[in-house]
Amino acid sequence: MPLNNPPPVDAKIAAAIADLKYVKVGSGVVKYNDISPVTLITLPAGSVVIAFLVNITTAFLGTNPNVKFGDAADDDGFITAINAVGWYGVSQYGLYLPEQKSYAVATDVIATLLGTGLIAGEATAYIIYAEGS
């Protein structure tokens, strides 16, 4: 589903959005030789994630190489097990965001590297979120 045609928003998220003051874009980079998990951004308390995108610019290579994106409670809650060059969006690979991704407390968004003997790979994640009051 394209991001310009979002799914309906449930009542809980609609109430949260009504109190939001700012929409921001955060980003972070993960490389094959980083110590996993990698903190990409810390979302402030009261944030609601609107969209999550990843651009893999260098394929992850090694034995069973993959990278997943989420938070400490659900380390693949945004995007699961990807490794090839290209753009990935939460509507294709992650959970239905309006039901799952509002944060009452400050929360780290993380990337977790999978596999062994990684020899290449780089991705940039873009987190579009609204910050509450």
C-alpha angles and dihedrals in degrees: 000000000000115000090236088067102052124186118255116283118238122231095257093056093040088058091048092048091052088063097047120113106182140031114209139176119221126183141188138180129229122194130192093250097049120116105255133266098042119199106226099179139340111234114213122241112278095031124146118200110226100180140353124206133177129196113196104200097174119033117244108246132187135074109334092340119191141141127212131192131214141093136284092276094050113012094191096036093121106032131358131213108335129157112156127098113267147072121298128188132197093241089066104037111015142054126295096272104208091065098043118027116069116114125210092187133036107282135189117231106215142193117213120202117217131194133039136268094025110190102172143011142117133181137174119211122204117202116194109196142160119231119220128223 
